[in-house]
Amino acid sequence: PVVEELFFRGMVLPSIMDRLGAAPAVAISSLWFAASHLQVIQFPGLLAVGLALGAIRVYTNSLMPAIAMHMAFNGVTFGVLVSQLQLG
């Protein structure tokens, strides 16, 4: 989450925002974020997360809330996956 946030919301988002404004920058960086995971089935969910993380970054003007939310999302996702394991 830290490296992804530094790249997508720390570098990509601001550089696009300088040229096109906040809304297009959030949309473009979120599309790139979702596509970078190479998960067709998960693309819509990753896009939604990217949009939320981008909006948080723009609203707070800080990477820390986006990093925390990204870590929480990954933690919940991991917990759900582990809960689905059938051991035995």
N, C-alpha and C positions, 0 to 999 in steps of 0.2 A: 504493500500500500504506500509506503513512504516514497519509494522510487517512482512509482506510477504517478503519484500526486505531484512530486517535484517536476516530472516531465509534462504531464497533461495539463495540470492546473497551475503549475509554477512557471512553465516556459511557453507551452503551446497556446494556452488560453490568453495570456496577456499579449503575446505577439499578434494574434489574430484580432484581439480586441482593439489594439492600437489602430488597425486598418479598417475594421468593419463594424465595430461596436460590440457591446456586451452580448446581446441575444444571438447574433450569428456566431460569435466566438464560442459561446457555450454549446450551441448546436453542433458546430463543426468539430470541436475538440471532443465532444461526447460521442459523435459518430466514429471518430478515429479511435477513441478509447474502446468502444464496443467491438469494432472491427479487429483491433489488435489482439483480442483474445482468441480469435479464430474458432469461435463456437457459434455456429449458425443457430442452433436451438436456443441458446442463451442470449443471443444478440438483443432481443427486445428488452430483457431485464437489465442487461449491462448498459444499454442505451439509457434506460430510465435512471439507473444509478449514476451514470455519467452526467446526465442533465441535473440531477439533484446535487451532486458534488460540485459541478460548475456553478450552479446558482448560489450555493453556500459560499464558494470562493469569492464570487463577485459581491455578494451581500455583505460578507464579513471583511473582505479585503485581506484575508489571512488564509494560509494553507493549513493551519493547525486544526480547525474544525473539519475540513475536508479529509484530512488524514485520519482523524479520530472516527469519523463516520465510515470511511473506507475500511478501517480496521474492524469496526463493529459489524459491518456488512459481511466481511470475510469470516468473522467469528460465527455469526449466525448461520451462514452458508455451510461452514464446516460442521457446526453442531447438527444441522438438519441432515447432512450427508452421513455423519457418524450414527445418528439415531436410526437411520434406515438399514444399517448393517445387520445382517443376520449371522450371528456367530454360533458355531456349533455344528 
